[in-house]
Amino acid sequence: MSDIHPTAVIHPGAQIEAGASVGPFAFIGEDARIGAGTVVGAHAVVEFATLGKNNRLHPGCFVGTPPQDLKYKGERTRLALGDDNTVREGVTLNRGTTATGETRIGSHCLFMANSHVGHDCRVGDRVILVNSVALAGHVEVADCAILGGMAGVHQFVRIGRFCMIGAGSMVGKDVPPFCTCQGDRATLRGLNLIGLRRAGFAHSAVSAVKAAYKTLFLSGLRLEEALAQLRASKPGPEVAELLSFIEGIGKRGVMRAASGESAEEEVTV
């Protein structure tokens, strides 16, 4: 049996699984599906969204609300949220447009207060958006990335696994896996070495990624030449992931290292 406060407003077509709870003055709108163990806080809004199990929606967040896109004309789209996510106060997670039909978010993510995920985004597992981070439409954020407070990400940017985005950064180009970036406009500032070590990456894997980073961004080689050189070396899985990301088709282009920085600065924690 679900626990629904008497002041909550529930659309007749909404589906709320047993074990979920809905707080005072919350609004559960059309085509909302809320999984078992999920808690919807006071004054929260959920519509056109599928929520998995054990999510925690804090008061005053907005999940599945319409995209902020002037081309959107009320088409039936939705948002999918996985399991065990935390959505703090004032967060806005918009549903998709007809471009893809869906905004999709994984599991075990943390969206801190006033952060925003725009329409048609793809957000992986264990991602953290710190306070007031804003993802524009069609952004892709891979697993275990962390975006610092008030960072902004341009439409169609891709952010790879285990990236660390510095607070206040304006991210206008793709950020390769395992990297850090910072600034306005943001540039690469090395590798997320602390994050990789905390995640249990082997020392050999971290060393290989360090060497690949130097070749790609600090050697003076053209990017195509660096990619070819690294491919010829038969890289391990982590370096292969880095290369595949860069070789992937992105609309914004790949971010480069800050000018004038040395290899020593780039690879030191």
C-alpha positions in Angstrom: 0.0 0.0 0.0 1.3 3.5 -0.9 1.3 6.4 1.6 -0.4 9.4 0.0 -1.0 12.6 2.0 -4.6 13.7 1.8 -3.6 17.1 0.4 -1.6 15.6 -2.5 -3.2 15.9 -6.0 -3.1 12.7 -8.0 -4.1 12.4 -11.6 -6.5 9.5 -12.2 -4.1 7.9 -14.7 -1.0 8.1 -12.5 0.4 4.8 -11.2 1.9 4.7 -7.7 3.4 1.3 -6.6 3.0 -0.1 -3.1 5.6 1.2 -0.7 5.9 4.6 -2.4 4.9 7.8 -0.5 3.7 11.2 -1.6 3.9 14.2 0.7 1.7 17.2 1.4 0.6 19.3 -1.6 2.6 17.3 -4.1 1.2 17.0 -7.6 1.4 13.7 -9.4 0.3 14.4 -12.9 -0.7 12.6 -16.1 1.3 9.6 -17.2 3.4 9.5 -14.0 4.6 6.1 -12.8 6.3 6.0 -9.4 8.2 2.9 -8.3 8.1 1.2 -4.9 10.0 2.9 -2.1 10.2 6.2 -3.9 9.4 9.2 -1.7 7.9 12.3 -3.2 8.3 15.4 -1.0 6.0 18.2 -0.2 5.1 20.5 -3.2 7.0 18.3 -5.6 5.7 17.9 -9.2 5.9 14.7 -11.2 4.3 14.3 -14.6 5.0 12.3 -17.8 7.7 10.5 -16.1 8.7 6.9 -15.1 10.5 6.8 -11.7 12.1 3.6 -10.6 12.5 2.3 -7.0 13.8 4.0 -3.9 14.2 7.5 -5.3 14.1 10.5 -3.0 12.4 13.6 -4.3 12.8 16.5 -1.9 10.3 19.4 -1.5 9.7 21.7 -4.4 11.5 19.7 -7.2 10.0 19.3 -10.7 10.4 16.0 -12.5 9.1 15.4 -16.1 7.9 19.0 -16.6 7.8 20.4 -20.2 11.0 21.1 -22.1 12.2 24.7 -22.3 12.3 24.6 -26.1 10.2 27.0 -28.3 9.8 24.3 -30.9 7.9 22.1 -28.3 4.2 22.2 -29.0 2.9 19.9 -26.3 3.8 16.6 -27.9 3.6 13.5 -25.7 7.1 12.9 -24.5 8.5 11.7 -21.2 11.4 11.4 -18.7 12.8 8.2 -17.3 14.5 8.1 -14.0 16.2 5.0 -12.6 16.6 3.8 -9.0 18.1 5.2 -5.9 18.4 8.8 -7.1 18.3 11.9 -4.9 16.6 15.0 -6.3 17.0 18.0 -4.0 15.0 21.2 -3.6 14.3 23.3 -6.7 15.8 20.7 -9.2 14.2 20.7 -12.6 14.4 17.5 -14.8 12.6 18.3 -18.0 11.1 15.7 -20.3 12.1 15.2 -23.9 11.1 16.7 -27.2 10.1 15.0 -30.4 13.8 14.9 -31.3 14.3 11.8 -29.2 11.0 11.6 -27.2 12.7 11.1 -23.9 15.1 12.5 -21.3 16.8 9.5 -19.7 18.6 9.4 -16.3 20.3 6.4 -14.7 20.5 5.3 -11.1 22.3 6.3 -7.9 22.7 10.0 -9.1 22.6 13.1 -6.9 21.0 16.3 -8.2 21.8 19.0 -5.7 19.6 22.0 -5.1 18.5 24.1 -8.1 20.4 22.0 -10.7 18.8 21.4 -14.1 18.7 18.7 -16.7 17.4 19.9 -20.0 15.3 18.1 -22.6 16.6 15.0 -24.4 19.6 14.6 -22.1 21.2 11.3 -21.4 22.7 11.0 -17.9 24.4 7.8 -16.7 24.7 6.2 -13.3 26.3 7.7 -10.2 26.5 11.2 -11.7 26.6 14.2 -9.3 25.3 17.6 -10.3 26.3 20.1 -7.6 24.2 23.1 -6.8 22.9 25.2 -9.7 24.6 23.1 -12.4 22.7 23.5 -15.7 22.7 20.9 -18.6 21.2 22.3 -21.8 19.3 20.1 -24.2 20.8 16.9 -25.7 23.7 16.8 -23.3 25.2 13.4 -22.6 26.9 12.7 -19.2 28.5 9.3 -18.7 28.7 7.3 -15.5 30.5 8.7 -12.4 31.0 12.2 -13.7 30.9 15.1 -11.2 30.0 18.6 -12.2 31.0 21.4 -9.8 28.6 24.1 -8.6 27.2 26.5 -11.2 28.8 24.8 -14.1 27.0 25.3 -17.4 27.0 22.8 -20.3 26.2 23.7 -23.9 23.7 21.8 -26.0 24.9 18.6 -27.5 28.1 18.4 -25.4 29.3 15.0 -24.3 31.0 14.4 -21.0 32.8 11.1 -20.5 33.1 8.7 -17.6 34.8 9.8 -14.4 35.1 13.4 -15.6 35.4 16.2 -13.0 34.1 19.6 -14.1 35.3 22.5 -12.0 32.9 24.9 -10.3 31.7 27.7 -12.5 33.0 26.2 -15.7 31.3 27.0 -19.0 31.6 23.8 -20.9 31.3 24.3 -24.7 33.1 21.2 -26.0 33.2 17.5 -25.4 35.2 16.4 -22.3 36.9 13.1 -22.8 36.7 10.3 -20.2 38.8 10.5 -17.0 39.6 14.2 -17.6 39.2 17.4 -15.6 38.3 20.8 -17.0 37.8 24.3 -15.6 37.3 27.8 -16.7 35.3 30.1 -18.9 35.5 28.9 -21.6 36.6 25.6 -20.0 39.8 23.8 -21.1 41.3 20.5 -20.0 43.3 20.7 -16.9 44.6 17.1 -16.6 43.2 13.8 -15.4 40.8 13.0 -12.6 43.4 11.0 -10.8 41.9 11.1 -7.4 38.6 9.9 -8.8 40.2 7.1 -10.7 42.1 5.9 -7.7 39.1 6.1 -5.4 37.1 4.0 -8.0 39.8 1.3 -7.8 41.4 1.6 -11.2 44.6 -0.3 -11.3 47.9 1.6 -11.2 48.8 0.3 -14.6 45.6 1.6 -16.1 46.0 5.0 -14.6 49.6 5.2 -15.9 48.5 4.2 -19.3 45.8 6.9 -19.4 48.4 9.4 -18.2 50.7 8.5 -21.1 47.8 8.6 -23.6 46.8 12.1 -22.3 50.3 13.4 -22.9 50.3 12.0 -26.4 46.9 13.4 -27.3 47.0 16.8 -25.8 50.6 17.8 -24.8 52.9 16.2 -27.5 52.3 18.8 -30.2 51.0 16.1 -32.6 47.9 16.8 -34.6 45.0 15.0 -32.9 44.6 12.6 -35.8 48.3 11.7 -35.7 48.1 11.1 -31.9 45.1 8.9 -32.3 46.7 6.8 -34.9 49.9 6.4 -32.9 47.9 5.3 -29.8 45.7 2.9 -31.8 48.8 1.3 -33.3 50.1 0.6 -29.7 47.2 -1.8 -29.1 46.0 0.1 -26.0 44.2 -1.4 -22.9 40.5 -0.9 -22.3 40.8 2.5 -20.5 42.9 4.1 -23.2 40.7 2.5 -25.9 37.7 4.1 -24.3 39.4 7.4 -24.3 40.3 7.1 -28.0 36.8 5.9 -29.0 35.2 8.9 -27.3 37.4 11.3 -29.2 36.8 9.4 -32.5 33.0 9.5 -31.8 30.8 11.8 -33.8 30.1 14.9 -31.6 28.6 18.2 -32.7 30.7 20.4 -30.5 34.2 19.1 -31.0 36.7 17.8 -28.4 38.0 20.1 -25.6 41.8 20.7 -25.6 44.3 21.4 -22.9 44.9 24.9 -21.6 47.7 26.6 -23.5 51.1 26.9 -21.9 50.6 24.1 -19.4 53.2 21.5 -19.0 53.0 17.7 -18.8 54.0 17.9 -15.2 51.1 20.2 -14.4 48.7 18.1 -16.3 49.3 14.8 -14.6 50.0 15.8 -11.0 47.2 15.5 -8.5 
